[in-house]
Structure formats: C-alpha cells, structure tokens
Amino acid sequence: MRSLERRARQIVVDTLLDELAAERRELYRRTTWGARSAAVRDLKRDYEATRIRLAELSRVFDTAA
C-alpha cells in the first residue's frame, strides 16, 4: 500500500471517529438535560449509522491490505 493511500484512509477513519465522538457528546448532553425520547432516538440512530459506516470501512481496508 502506498503511503498516500494509507494517509487518505487514516483521514477518513479519523473523520468518522470525530463524528462518532461528537454524536456521543450530543447524545449525553441531550440525555442529561431531559431531551424528549424522539430526539434521543434520532441521535442514537445517527450514532449507530456512523458506527456501522466505520465498521464497513474497516472491513474494506482490511480486505484491501
């Protein structure tokens, strides 16, 4: 694998990890301040979708390596 490809993959993974962290913080914040169930449910769905994208991306990178 070329270093440029590896760096591009690292950037994508780092971006998704940052997105997960932001969604997790927002979920905790809303839960702490008594957000309505629908708002928390939507945020949990977004968090899970991001987590799945990261897992799929990891599988693709593992098979390409």
Secondary structure, DSSP 8 states (H G I E B T S, - for coil): --HHHHHHHHHHHHHHHHHHHHHHHHHHHHHHTT--HHHHHHHHHHHHHHHHHHHHHHHHHHHH-
